[in-house]
Amino acid sequence: MHDEVLVAILAYNEEKKISDVLEEVSKKFSNILVVDNNSQDQTNKKVKNFPVFLIKHKYNLGKSESMKTALEFAKLKKFKYLAFMDADGQHKTNDLLNICQKIYENKNQLIIGYRKNLSQLNLKKRIGTIILQKLFSFFYQKKILDIQSGLRVFEIAIEPKIYWYSSGINHYFADAEITCNAVKNGCKIDQIPIETLSSEKYKGMNIVQGLYLIVMILYWRFLR
């Protein structure tokens, strides 16, 4: 089942949802890696009930470093593609299947799942997504509908073109940085609509981080 794809699920304190997520994904994919970012609940214990790879960070390193851990693991195991999805149940397995199927077609190198119904997001995320979409389209001259989408798959061979350096307080910027790098460096990108459920209010970026992300989008475009 999609033997060339490693599905990386990034988890931090997801004991409420992780079992349901793994139950669904493991029906369709045989190669799954959970990167546990030093959860303090029962996430780790629940993951061990499933036939998946598991890496637990000794410290909370943030989303970006968890993504890098998954990338290094995928390279070590010689997978061709790396897919990311969230552990909180907001992404659907059928959408993951669709983005993986899409990357097999026409030699695509990066597929991004964009949230087609923004009304399902809380107001802060909805406004932020629209602002980022407009700014990105203007400065990068390409219409990407959801540069921060956490549901995506890419060909590992394009790592040098998309590698991300976001870390620390910027750890939520990794998806956007990958998108910016991919467009700037001419990767073949496609995007498909997905359904999402709104995650808890405490997750994601705050307003200050959102403003800082805008600055970084300009930096990645013009100064690097």
C-alpha positions in Angstrom: 0.0 0.0 0.0 1.8 3.1 -1.3 5.2 1.5 -0.5 7.2 4.4 -1.7 5.5 6.8 0.7 6.4 7.4 4.3 3.5 9.0 6.2 4.8 11.2 9.0 2.4 12.1 11.8 3.6 14.8 14.1 2.2 14.4 17.6 2.4 16.4 20.9 -0.1 15.5 23.7 -2.6 13.8 21.3 -3.8 11.0 23.5 -7.4 11.9 22.7 -7.1 11.5 18.9 -4.0 9.6 18.0 -5.5 6.1 18.2 -8.4 7.1 15.9 -5.9 8.7 13.4 -3.6 5.7 13.3 -6.6 3.3 13.0 -7.7 5.0 9.8 -4.3 5.7 8.2 -3.0 2.2 8.8 -5.9 0.8 6.8 -4.5 2.5 3.7 -0.8 3.0 4.3 1.8 0.4 5.4 4.7 2.8 6.2 3.8 5.3 9.0 6.1 7.2 11.3 4.9 9.0 14.4 7.2 11.7 15.7 6.3 12.3 19.3 7.6 15.7 20.3 8.1 14.7 24.0 4.4 14.3 24.9 3.6 14.4 28.5 0.3 12.4 28.3 -0.4 8.8 27.0 0.3 9.5 23.3 3.4 7.4 23.3 1.7 4.5 25.0 -1.2 4.5 22.5 1.1 4.7 19.5 2.8 1.5 20.6 -0.5 -0.4 20.0 -0.1 0.0 16.2 2.4 -1.4 13.7 4.1 1.9 13.0 7.5 3.5 13.4 7.9 5.7 16.5 10.5 8.3 17.4 10.1 10.3 20.6 12.1 13.4 21.1 13.8 13.8 24.5 12.8 17.4 24.5 10.0 19.5 23.0 11.7 20.7 19.8 8.7 22.1 18.0 7.0 21.2 14.7 9.8 22.1 12.4 12.3 19.9 14.1 9.8 17.0 14.2 9.5 17.4 10.4 13.2 17.3 10.0 13.4 14.1 12.1 10.8 12.6 9.7 12.8 13.7 6.7 16.0 12.1 8.0 14.2 8.9 8.8 12.7 8.8 5.3 16.1 9.2 3.7 17.6 6.6 5.9 14.9 4.1 4.9 15.2 5.2 1.3 11.6 6.2 0.7 10.8 8.2 -2.4 8.1 10.4 -1.0 7.4 11.9 2.4 3.8 12.9 3.5 2.9 15.0 6.5 -0.4 15.0 8.4 -1.5 16.2 11.8 -2.2 13.9 14.7 -5.2 15.8 16.0 -7.7 14.3 13.6 -8.3 17.4 11.5 -7.1 15.7 8.3 -8.9 12.9 6.6 -7.2 9.7 5.3 -9.0 9.9 2.0 -7.5 13.3 1.4 -4.1 11.9 2.2 -4.7 9.2 -0.3 -5.7 11.8 -2.9 -2.6 13.9 -2.5 -0.3 10.9 -2.7 -2.1 9.7 -5.8 -1.6 13.2 -7.3 2.1 13.2 -6.8 2.5 10.0 -8.8 0.9 11.8 -11.8 2.7 14.1 -14.2 6.0 13.9 -12.3 4.7 16.3 -9.6 7.2 17.1 -6.9 5.1 18.7 -4.2 1.3 18.4 -3.5 -0.4 20.7 -1.0 -3.8 20.0 0.3 -5.7 23.3 0.7 -8.6 23.8 3.0 -11.6 24.4 0.6 -14.0 25.5 3.3 -12.4 28.1 5.5 -15.6 28.5 7.5 -14.6 25.4 9.4 -11.7 27.2 10.8 -11.9 29.6 13.7 -12.0 33.3 12.8 -8.3 34.0 13.6 -7.1 31.1 11.3 -9.6 32.0 8.6 -8.4 35.6 8.4 -4.7 34.6 8.6 -5.1 32.1 5.8 -6.7 34.6 3.5 -4.1 37.3 4.2 -1.2 34.9 3.6 -2.8 33.7 0.4 -3.1 37.2 -1.0 0.4 38.3 0.1 2.0 35.1 -1.3 0.3 35.4 -4.6 1.5 39.0 -5.0 5.1 38.5 -4.0 5.7 35.1 -5.5 3.5 35.5 -8.5 1.9 32.1 -8.0 -1.5 31.3 -6.5 -1.1 28.8 -3.6 -4.3 28.6 -1.7 -2.9 27.4 1.6 0.8 27.9 2.1 0.6 26.7 5.7 -1.3 23.5 5.1 0.0 20.6 7.2 -1.3 18.0 4.8 1.2 17.7 2.0 3.6 15.3 0.3 6.8 15.8 -1.6 9.5 13.9 -3.5 12.5 13.5 -1.2 14.8 14.2 -4.1 13.9 17.9 -4.0 15.1 18.3 -0.4 18.0 20.7 -1.5 15.4 23.0 -3.1 12.9 23.1 -0.2 14.9 22.6 2.9 13.6 24.6 5.8 15.5 26.3 8.7 12.6 27.5 10.8 13.0 26.6 14.5 12.5 27.8 18.0 9.7 30.4 18.1 9.4 30.0 14.4 8.7 26.3 14.4 5.2 26.7 13.0 6.7 28.4 9.9 8.1 25.2 8.3 5.2 24.5 6.0 5.2 28.1 4.7 9.0 28.0 4.3 8.8 24.8 2.3 6.1 26.3 0.1 8.1 29.5 -0.5 11.3 27.6 -1.3 9.5 25.2 -3.7 8.0 28.1 -5.7 11.1 30.2 -5.7 13.3 27.2 -6.9 10.9 26.1 -9.6 9.6 22.8 -8.2 6.6 21.3 -9.9 3.7 21.9 -7.5 0.0 21.0 -7.6 -2.7 21.5 -5.0 -6.0 19.8 -4.3 -8.9 20.6 -2.0 -9.2 18.9 1.3 -11.6 18.9 4.2 -10.4 19.8 7.7 -11.9 20.0 11.1 -10.9 22.9 13.3 -8.3 22.1 15.9 -8.3 23.4 19.5 -8.0 27.1 19.9 -4.6 26.9 21.6 -2.9 25.3 18.6 -1.1 27.2 15.9 0.3 30.7 15.7 -0.7 33.7 17.7 -1.1 37.2 16.1 2.5 38.2 16.7 3.8 35.1 15.2 1.5 35.6 12.2 2.9 39.1 11.6 6.5 37.7 12.0 5.6 35.0 9.4 4.7 37.8 6.9 8.1 39.3 7.5 9.8 35.9 6.9 7.9 35.4 3.7 9.3 38.6 2.3 12.8 37.6 3.6 12.6 34.2 1.9 11.5 35.9 -1.3 14.0 38.7 -1.6 16.9 38.2 0.8 17.8 34.5 0.6 
